[in-house]
Amino acid sequence: MERRKLGSRLEVSAIGLGCMGFSHAYGAPTERSEAVRAIRAAHDMGYTFFDTAECYVGQNPDGSASFNEELVGEAVRGIREHVQIATKFGVRHEGRQLVVNSRPEEIRRAVEGSLKRLGTDYIDLYYQHRTDPDVPAEEVAGTVADLIREGKVLAWGISEADEDTVRRAHAVCPLACVQNRYSMMARWHESLFPVLEELGIGFVAFSPLANGVLSGAYKASDTFAADDYRGAMPQYGADAHEANARLLSFLNELAAEKEATPAQISLAWMLAKKPYIVPIPGSRKLSRLEENAGAADVALSAAEAASIDFALDTMGMSAVFGGSPRKE
Ligand SMILES: NC(=O)c1ccc[n+]([C@@H]2O[C@H](COP(=O)([O-])OP(=O)(O)OC[C@H]3O[C@@H](n4cnc5c(N)ncnc54)[C@H](OP(=O)(O)O)[C@@H]3O)[C@@H](O)[C@H]2O)c1
């Protein structure tokens, strides 16, 4: 698979694997050996960039915890130097609410736990999962700079960061990337692109398929388990199927033209827009891991991506989890 640079040093596969769904937010966790096999198979398909977080923890049917970092760590044993592991600190879940804490002592506690669960002595990319209103960006950056000096972390980023946070954090400890929600249905962070270009920072796109909707694989009649977050997402809501019908038919037309699938077009579109964008779609199914990886081979020019933008600008669509398509 094509490689992309995030910041000045970190190089990753153009499409990374979002591992969250193996144990968090999409219903019951995948059985451990099956998840490990899938992540390992993804590496064989060309993915080298694996995204996880301290707080991606689910409950197995027997009541035990499924720690996402452990799955990733086990899957990359023996190939550690050929992969890039991204994990995150600073968030814990209380039900579905996120509680933030990026105090220096908390970051130090978190990094030791992540290293242990991952079974490694360094983290390629360490993110602040959400900004913390009680801890200045400079203080977070200073703490991570210490971890980099100690060799525990190679590069860092911030998730759901705005321009002010990016500038202040980057001035203390250069960022490799930001990781924000981004898809054809969630484009409000495009306003950050000029800032990233000015500072030489990459952009990792989470939920790049709008949690699966942009694949076109879901029907209005689909239902989700109570512990599957999709059941409460507006893009899967009662009226969403109809609201997104035009978008899906547009995607199907493009897919037919390019002999690709709607999911591949969704990912290829953002790859074509900027050389520093790296989507991290998540799937627990081997065929979809393969399909999503194939997006890196779909030839879409910057001009074609721009004409897709033009069409999206005026297309009605439902709200998406985390925001509305019209939000700036
Ligand atoms: N920084 C943050 O705050 C944050 C927040 C959310 C997510 N993330 C990261 O971003 C990664 C991806 O985000 P996400 O899971 O929210 O959204 P996503 O990648 O847009 O969508 C994942 C969902 O789409 C389905 N899917 C994936 N590929 C498909 C395909 N080709 N055809 C049909 N369905 C497909 C998956 O189901 P199956 O498993 O059944 O295929 C899964 O339910 C996560 O794994 C996580 O690492 C980060």
The ligand as a Gaussian input file, in Angstrom:
#p B3LYP/6-31G(d) Opt

LIG

0 1
 N      -10.314000       9.971000      18.061000
 C      -11.552000       9.662000      18.333000
 O      -12.197000      10.265000      19.182000
 C      -12.199000       8.534000      17.589000
 C      -13.598000       8.397000      17.589000
 C      -14.160000       7.337000      16.847000
 C      -13.345000       6.460000      16.156000
 N      -11.980000       6.623000      16.198000
 C      -11.090000       5.709000      15.467000
 O      -11.497000       5.673000      14.098000
 C      -11.724000       4.322000      13.712000
 C      -12.826000       4.237000      12.661000
 O      -13.950000       4.977000      13.078000
 P      -15.417000       4.409000      13.302000
 O      -15.397000       2.978000      13.606000
 O      -16.061000       5.336000      14.267000
 O      -16.132000       4.671000      11.897000
 P      -15.982000       4.115000      10.406000
 O      -14.642000       3.557000      10.151000
 O      -16.498000       5.220000       9.557000
 O      -17.080000       2.975000      10.362000
 C      -16.922000       1.720000      10.980000
 C      -18.229000       0.947000      10.790000
 O      -18.474000       0.783000       9.411000
 C      -18.575000      -0.590000       9.065000
 N      -17.773000      -0.765000       7.859000
 C      -16.447000      -0.527000       7.691000
 N      -16.056000      -0.774000       6.415000
 C      -17.172000      -1.170000       5.763000
 C      -17.422000      -1.559000       4.423000
 N      -16.446000      -1.591000       3.523000
 N      -18.702000      -1.898000       4.087000
 C      -19.702000      -1.869000       5.002000
 N      -19.521000      -1.498000       6.284000
 C      -18.269000      -1.159000       6.658000
 C      -18.030000      -1.360000      10.239000
 O      -18.789000      -2.543000      10.461000
 P      -18.146000      -4.030000      10.420000
 O      -17.142000      -4.080000      11.540000
 O      -19.334000      -4.881000      10.644000
 O      -17.543000      -4.165000       9.068000
 C      -18.219000      -0.417000      11.411000
 O      -19.475000      -0.617000      11.988000
 C      -12.067000       3.592000      15.009000
 O      -11.813000       2.211000      14.908000
 C      -11.155000       4.284000      15.995000
 O       -9.862000       3.688000      15.956000
 C      -11.414000       7.648000      16.895000

